[in-house]
Structure formats: structure tokens, C-alpha cells
Amino acid sequence: MTGLAVTRVGHSCHLLEIGGRTLLTDPWFTVTPTYDPGEPLAMSVAGLPALDAIVITHEHYDHCDLDALLALRDVPVIGPGTVAVRARERGWTDVRELEAWDSTTIGNVTVTATPGRHGVHEVTYVIQGGGRTVFFGGDSLLVPAFKELPGRFGAFDLALLPTNGLCVRPAGGMQVVMNATEAAELTAILRPRVAIPHHYAFTSGRLGDLMITKGDREPLAFASEVARLVPATEVRVVLPGQRVIPVSGS
């Protein structure tokens, strides 16, 4: 087996080192007054290491900031059809279009799209390489198909999960992201060695938070729920820029 490491850039954007490859998840580098990760980004696009792939769950701007990555159009982009259209429009030629249960390989790393549900079409991912398995949840809701994942993929080393339970006020308070309790329930299904919450600091700005979105910005609620439901899993609340090694190489 080879090592596994993850560095949180901010929001749901991570640098994932697995199987000797480096993948970037759900990129977001362009901050606006009404769309802010609510925490400092760990690095700029110029500060990114060499990437082997960019993995995107859906087309929302805070997960699919392709315009900020135009200098990296030689890097493969992996995403569902809605993301693939945007990537091709912006000049990417190596676009891997995946829907639920489709897979592609980056060297010896396999990326499999798994079901998800959000306000727009979304997939989640299982990423495997070097004998390690990671689940990346983007900002999905909890869906029944997640119960299939251990049977399909075996043991999980790491789960990266949204936790803020984001609701859209103009849509009658419709929930579009899993909350801390639901993320803990998914952790109990996957039973990873380590779980890292993300997608919790996001803000729509002072007025946006009052009129458009509502979410829980406290990641420790997730840690508390996991401790109750699946104490064998270690929860790491990771600040942007922190590099975590869930399991060392062997």
C-alpha cells in the first residue's frame, strides 16, 4: 500500500494525494461579496502543485470554478454531464464524463462516480489507489444508495463530507446539503478511519444569509454526532492549509 494525504484548500476544495497522484476536488478560488467560503483559502491557483486530475461533483460556482483554472486546461477534468459541457466550452480536451457508477482511471487511481442529490444534478465519488479508498461527498444530501458503497468498494480510509445542512429560504427552506446528523449517519455506514467535514463555513454575505441561505457553520456538531454513532472513526476538523495523513504508507 502507498500513503494517503489530503490538504483542505477551503470549502469543499481539497488536494488529495492517493496512489502517487494528486487530485483537486470541487475547485473554488474566486470569491465575491455574495459568495464567500467564509474562511481564508489556503492557496491560490498559482500555488497549486502539479495536478493529475480535477474532480467535480456539480456545476455550482463554489464547486466548479473552471474560469479560475483556465491555465490548467491540460489537466483532465472529471465530472457529470453538466460539468463536462462547461469544461469543453472552456477549452478542456480531456474531459471524463461520469454518471453514477461510471469509472475512469488516472494512472493507477480509479475514480468512480456514485449517486448524489442536491439542488442541481450532482454525483459524489469514490476514489481508490495504492490500496486506499476515499469517499468525497461534494455537497450532496444523504441518499439511500450510499448504503451500497461498503459492499461495492470495501473498507474506507477517509470520508470528506458536507455538514452544514444548507437550506434555501426562497424555496420554502428547502434543504439541499446534508446536515451534521445526516453526515454522521453516512459516516456510520462507511465507517472510515478518518472523517473530515467540509462545506460549513460558507456565507452568502450578511444579507444573503438573512434572505437566501441558512446553514450550520459549526463543524463540531458533526464531530459530536460521529462520536455518538461510530466512535471508532476519528473526526478531524481541518483548517485550510492543513495536510492530514489518515493512514501512513506500508
N, C-alpha and C positions, 0 to 999 in steps of 0.2 A: 504494500500500500504506500501511496505517497501522501504528502501533507495536504491540509486544507486550511485556508485562511480567508477571512473576509474583513474588508475595511469599509465602514459606513461613510459614504460621501455626504449624505443628507437625505431627508425624506425617505423615499424607497430606493434611492440610488446607492448601490454597493459595488465595490470592486471585489469580485470573487476569484480566488486563486484555487484551482482544482485541477488535478491531473496534469500539472505542468502548464496549464493555460490560464489566461486572465480574461475574465468576462466582466462587462459592465452591465448592471441591471437598471432598468427604468430611469434613463438619464434625465436630469433636470438641473440646468445650470443658469438659466435666465430668470432672474427674479423681477417681479413687478410689484407696485404698491398693493395690488389686489390679489396677488398670487405669490405667496411667500412661504418658504419651507418652515419659517418660524425658528430657525436655528442657522448658525453660520455654516456655509458649505466648506467641506474640508479641503477642497482643491478646485482649481479652475480646469477647463478643458485642456489648456496648455500644460497643466501639471499632471495630467493623466499618464500612467505608464503605457507601454505598448500593449494594445488590446488584441485579443484573438476573436472576440465577438461582442456584439451589443444585443442584449436580450430584453425585449419589451413586451409588456403584458397587454397594453391597450393604447389608444391614440390620444388620451387626455394629455394636455400640455405638460403637466407636472410629472408625467411618466414617459413622455415621448418628445423630448426637446431636441428633435433632429436638426433644427436650424442652428443650434449651437455646436453641432458636431460635423458640419459640412467639410471641415478639413480632414475628417476621418472616413471619407466615403469609400476607402479601400477596405474597411473593416466590415466583415459580414454582419448583417442585421437579421435577427430572428424575431418574428412576431406573427400575430394573426393577420388575416387578410386586410383588415382595416389599417394596420400598421404598414403592411407590405406596400400598399398603394402609396402612402405618404413617402416611404423610403425611396421607391422608384421615381416618384415625381421629383425628388430632390437629388437624383443622380446616383444613388447606390445601385450597383450592378449585381452584387452578391447578396440577394435578399432571400432568406429562407422562410417561406410562408408555412406556418404551422397552425393547425387547429387541434382541438383536444385529442390526445393520444397519438398525434403525429410526432415523429422524432427526426432529428438531424444530428450530425456529428461535426465536431470541431477538433481535429486531431483524434486523440483517444478519449475525448469528452463527449458524452451523449446528452443532448438537450431534448427533453420530451415535454410537449405542451400538455397540460392537464386542465380539466374543467375549471371555470371560474364564473362569477356573476357580479356585475357592477351596474352603474347607470348606463354604460355603453358596453359593447361586446368586449369581453376580456377573457384571456386564458391565464393560467398560472403555469408554473414549470417545476419539473423535477430534473435536476442536473446531476449527472453521475460521471465520475472519472477517478482513476487511481484508487479504486476501491472505496470511494466516499460517495455519499448521497445527500443532496441538499434539496429542500423544498423552498421555492420562492413564491410568496403569495401575492405580490403586487399590492392591489388594494381591493381584493375580492371580498365578497360576503362568504359566509360559511355555506357550503353546498353539500348535499348528500353524497355526491361522487367522491368526495375526499375520503370516505370510508374505504374505498377501493385501493387507496395508494399503498398501504403497507403490504397488501397481498401482491400487488403488481411490482413493487420496487424493493421490498425488503426493508431492512433497518435504515433509519435516517440518522445522519450525524448532526445535521443543522437544519433549523427551520427559521426562515425570515418572514415575519408575519405582521400585517397591519393590525392596529389595535384601537383606532380612535372612534369607531362606530359612527363615521361621518353621516350626517343627515342633511337633506336639502330642504330648507324651510319653505320655499315657494311651492314645493311639491308635497305639501301636507306633512312635512317632517319625514319624508321617505328615507329610510336608511340605505346607504349604498356601499358601506365598508363594514367589515366585521368589527365588533366591539371587543373589549378586553376579555369578557367572559367567553364569547364565541371563539376567540383566538386561543384561549386556554383549552376549550373543548377540542379544537383541532390539534393542539399540542398533545392532548391525551390520546388522540387517535394515532398520530405519527410517532409519538414517544421518541423524539430526537434527543441526542446527548445534550445539545445546547439549543436554546431558542432565543432569538433576538427580535424585539419589537421594532417596528418602524411605522412611518405614516401616522405620527401622533402630534408632532409639533406644528403642523401646517396651520396657516392662518389666511383668511380671505381679506385681511385688513380689518380695522375697527368696525366699519360699517358693514362689511361683508359678513363678519362673524355674527353681527346682530341681526342681519336681514336675510342672508343667503344660506350660510352653512352653520352647522353646530356639530362639535366633536369633543371628545375627551382627550385632553392634552397631557394626561398623567400616565406614563408608561408603567409606573409601579403597581397600578391596579392589575395589569396583566401578570406581573411577577407574583403578586399575591394569589391570584386565581390558579396559576400553574402550581404554586407550592401546595395548594389545597388538593388539586386534581391529580397531578402527576409529579410528585416530589423528586423523582429520580432525574427529571430534566432540569438542567441548570439554566436559569434565565440570566442573560447578560443585557443590561441596558447600556447601549453603546453610544458614546458621543461621536459626532462627526470627526473623522480622522483617526479613530481608534482602530487598530488592527487586532482581530481576535483569531486565535488558533484553537478551534473547538477540539480537534484531535491532532496529535503530532504524527509525523511520518513513522513508518515501521518497516 
